[in-house]
């Protein structure tokens, strides 16, 4: 397809292999080419969840919700972060 899709694919492979630094590098490269790329935003949020960086994870999940309000995966990431990482249960309930 194109170079952005290649970066996204490699980022997803890196994420599955728990190679978080390389995953971030590839997802960010894809975002440089398309700042609204859904898969990269979800991927980066997922990496930060795995790294237990709640603030960074929430930033990307929330950006995804803003850009793509009908994509449920972003909302689920947000709710997960509020529930399991930030322990803000009332906020999590609203997000679910």
Protein Blocks (a to p, Z undefined) as FASTA:
>chain_A
ZZmlmmmmmmmmmmmnopaklmmmmmmmmmmmomkbmklmmmmmmmmmmnopaklmmmmm
mmmmmmmmmlmklmmmmmmmmmmmnopaklmmmmZZ
